[in-house]
Amino acid sequence: MGGLLVALALSVKDAEICENRRQGLDFTTTTPTRENYWRSIILFGRNVASYKFALAKSLIDLKSPDNDLITLDQLSEPFSRHLCEHIASSDKQATSSKSQFLDSCREFIAGSISEHQLHSITMQKGFNNVIDAFHVVGKGDIPVRFFIDERKESGGIRVTDDFYELFNLKESDSLADETEARWRLVETAWELNISRNLISVSANESGEDLYAFNGYRRIDITSSRDALNGYQKGTCFYCSTYVDTLQGSKFLADVDHFVPHRLKEHIPHSNLDGVWNLVLACRMCNRGADGKFDQIPIKKHLENLHRRNEYLIKSHHPLKETLIRQTGRNERDRGLFLQKVYDEAHKLMPVLWDCK
């Protein structure tokens, strides 16, 4: 009987996939562009200090087709200059309370050390971690490299064809402006002592200036466990292991945003806090050693999300009308909605995740 039930479940799933394809709902994974990869570094790259922004701006300053090797001596001037400019207007440039290198920048601003001394210190201490971490987005390196670390072999970094081709585009000026804008946002978050992902950024009426305020708070979604569990029936959305919805249980499920909550400000009008985007996940899948965290799941999970939402709608679940309002009046529109949001999210976070 168990084998028959499995076979029936598989045949139903196959039939649903065929129906999706017939309606034009064959979900795909887009190929991110060089601009997407660069933006993912600036928006979501790992950083506990603002060094990544300074390095990005320094690379843009030094872009030149004449020599692809940039020595640390060449890099130290724009790198320290950009940091000093920002420290002068916003002293908080790291999450840690102490940094010898940033203290040296402050000493230069105060006139206590010379520019030559600052450059020497920058070469010794300024690049210890940022060069290694530059291409890390989420929990892995992006597949495109904008430079190769040759500090041991050649005393610097060697920029790649991908870098040259990116910054030979007309849009390269906007990438420089975006880097500066994101830097300002992050240092504002540090200065306000709140998560940079909880700052809401708005434009003034003219649209010329941006401002941030700290009144935004993430919505509490823990009460949605019971409603979501009606479909998942006590299993993790990603790996199908047992999860519980009872408070205090060691198997208590996490409520996960399928498309990460941190993308909310970058994908407007998608309502990432909506029920359509919430799933129950075990702790290992959501935040374990190889967990999803703020990554985008691979395509098969997107197909499962579409199937989950359609199940809730067609079974006249209490959330039916909510899901329809959030995603579309018919199945094809709902599938196209998911694909559009998934494409936008993947461009912002190019590294995809799957459970192990």
N, C-alpha and C positions, 0 to 999 in steps of 0.2 A: 504493500500500500504506500509506503514512504517513497519508493522509486516512482510509482505512478504519479504521486503528488508533485514530485520534483519535475517529472517530464511535462505535466500539465502546466506547471508554473513557467517552465522554459518556453513552452509553445505559446503561452499567453504573452510572455515578454517578447518573443520573436515577432508575434503578430503585431504588437504595439510598435516595435521598431519599424516594421514594414509599413505600417500605417503612417508613422511619422515621416518616412521617406516619401510616401505617396503624396503627402500634403506639403512637401518641401521643408520638412523639419529634420533633415539629416545634419546634425550638429557637426561643426568643424572647428579645428584649431587654426587660428590665423598665424602667420609668420610675422613676428615683430620686426620693425625696421631699425636701422641704426639710431634714428631719433628716439624711438621707443626705448631702446636699451639705455641710451644716455639719460633720458628723463627718469627712468626707473632708478638709476644710480643716485640722481640728485634728489628725487622725491622720497625714496625708500631705502637707500643704501645705509648700511650699518655705520653709525657714528655716535660716539660719546663726546665728541668735540667737533668743532666746526672745521677741522682740517680738510675734510673731503671737499667742502665748498671752496676753500682756498686753493686746493690742488686743481680742482676743475677750472677755476678762473685763471689760474696760472698757466695751465695747458692752453687755454684759449688765447691768452696774451702772447704765448711763445709759438703759436702755430706758424710754421714756415716750411715750404717744400724743399728748402736748400739742405737741411740736415735733419734726419729723423732721430738723432741722439740728442737728448736734453740732459746735460750733466746736472748734478745736484747744486753745483756752483751757480749755474744759470737759473735753476729753479728757485733757489733760496731767496732771490730778490723779490720777484712778484709774490711768492708765497708769504713771506713775512710782511710785505707791504699790505696785502689784502687783509691779513689778520690784524695788523696794527690799525688799519682804517676802521675795522669793525669794533675792535676793543675800545677805540676812542669814543665811539657812540653807544656801545653796549658792552660793558665789561664782562658779562657772563658769556663765555664762549666754550664752556664744557660742563658736563654734568658733575664731574669731580670737583672737589673744593681746592685742589692743589695741582699745579702743573708748572714744572720748572721752565719749560719752553714759553708758555704764555706769560709767566712772570718776567722772562727776559724781554718779551715784547712790551710789557708794561714799563719796564725799566728804560727801554729805548724811547717810548713816548714821553717819559718823565725827563729824558735827557741824561740819564745816569750811565748809559753805555752808547758807544758810537754805532753807526750803521754797519761798519766793517765788523765790529764785535757781534752784532745781531746776526749778520749773515753767517758768521762762523758757527755761532750757536745753532742757527737754523739747520745748517748742514749736519751737525752732530745729533740734534735732538728732535728736529721738526718733522722728520719723515719716518720715524721708527715704525709706526703702525699704519699710517694712512696709505702708503703705497701698496702694502699687502692687502689691505681691506677695501681698496677703492672699487673693485669689481664685484664685491659681495652684496647681493640683494636678497633679503630674507635669510635663508640658511644655506645658500649656495652661490657660486660664481655665475654670472651671466655668461652665455656662450661667446659673446663678442668681446674682444679685448681692444681697448683703445691705446694701451701701451704695454710694453713688456719690461719687466723689472730686470735691469742689467747693472744694478749697483755694484755687484761683486766683479763682474767682467769688465764693465766700461765706466763705472762711476756715475751712472745715471739711469734714465729710463729711455726706451726706444719707442716712439709713437708708431702706430700701425697705419696701414692703408685705410682701415675703417675710420680712424680718427681724421685723416686727411680728407677722405671723401665726405665725411659728415660735415666738416667745417669749411668745405668749399661750396656748400649749398647756400642759397640765399637766406635760408631760415636760421643760419648759424648765429646771427645777431640776437635773435629771439631766445636761443638757448642760453646765451650769456646772461640775458636779462632774467630768464627764469631761474637760473642758478642764484643770482643775487636776491631775487624775491624770496626764494625758498630759504636762503640763509637768514634773511631778515625775520622770516616767520619762526624758524627754529630758535633763534636767539631771543625772540620775544617770549616764546614758550618757556625757555629756561629762566628768563628774567622774572616771569610771572609765577615760576615754580609749579607749572602744570604740564601735562603731557602735550607735546606738539600736535598730537592727533585730536585733541579736544579743543583746539582753538578754532573758532569759526571766523573765516576771513570774508569780508564784504567790501564792496566798492562804494564810494560816495556817490552822490547823485550825478555828478558829471562823468563818473566812470574813470577818472584819471588817477585817483589815489585809492590805496587799499588800507584797511584798518582791521585790527584784531580785537576781540573781546573774549573774556573768559567765562561768560554766562552759560555756555553750552555744556551739557552733561549727557553722557550716554544713557539711553533708556534702559531701565531694568526689565529684562526679558525672561527672568527665571520662571515666572508663572506660566510660560508657554510650554513647559515640558509635557504636561499631561495631554494637551491638545496635539502636539507633534507626535507623541508616542503612540497615538491611535493608528498611525500608519506604520511606524517602525517596529511596533510590537516588541519593545524591550531589547532592541539591537542597535548597535552603532550604525549610523548612516554610511560610514566609509568602509569599515572592516567586518561588520555584522556580529561582533562579539557582544556579550550580554551587557546591558546597561540598565540602571534602575532610575526611577523618578522620585523615590522617597528621600526626603531630607535626612541626612545622617548616614545614608548607605555608603559603603566604601566603593560601590559601583555607580554612584550618582552620576548621571549623564551631564555633560556640558552642553549648553545651548550655543551652537556655533553659527556664525554668519558664513554661509557658503562662499559668497563673494565678500571678502574681508571688510569689516566695518570701517577700517581706516581709509578705504577708498571712497567713503561717503561724500566727502567734499569734492572729489575729482570726477564722480559720475553723477551729476545732478539729475533730479527728477526720476531716479530709479528706486527710491525708498528702500535702501539696503536694510533698514530695520523692519521691513515688512515680513509677514509670515512666509511669503514665497521664498525668502532667502534664509530662513532659519531651519536648522536640522539639529538632531541630537547626536552627539559624538562621545565616544569613550575618551577618557582623559589622555590615554596614550596617543590617539589620533589627533586630538585637539591641541595638546600641549606637552606631549611626551618628548623623549630624546629625538625622535624622528617625526614629531608632530607637524600638523598643518600650520599652526600659528596664523600668520598673515599672508599665506601663500594661496595661489589659485589652484584648485583641484584639476586633475586631468579630465579629458572630455567624457570618459565613461561615467563619471560622477555627475556631470551636467545632464547627461541623458537620464540618470536615475532621479535627479532633482525634478526634471520635467515630468517623468512618470509619477513621482510622488505627488506633485501638485495636481496632476490630472486625476489621480486616484481620489484625492480629497474632494475635488470638484464633482466628479461623476458619482461619488458615493453620497452626495448631498450632506457632506460634513458641515458642521456649524460654521467653519471657516470658508465655505464655498464662495459666498458673495464677496468676502474680503479678498480672496485670491483673484477672483475675476476682476474686481476693481483695480487691483494692483498690477495685473499682468496682461489682461486682454479679454475680450468678449468670447472668443472662440479659440480652439486648440492651436490652430495655425498662428494666430496673433500672439498667443502666449509663448509658443516656441520661438517665434521671431524676437519677442521681447527678451527671452533668456539669452538667445544667441547674441543680440546686440550688446547687452550688459556684459556678457562673458568676453566678447571681443574687446570692449573698452577696458575691462579689468586686466585682460591678458597683455594688452599693450602697456599698461602701467606697471604690471608685475610679470615680467616675461618668464620667470622660472616657475614651472608647474610642479605640483606635488601629488604624490600618491601614497596610500598607506602601505606599510611593509609587513 
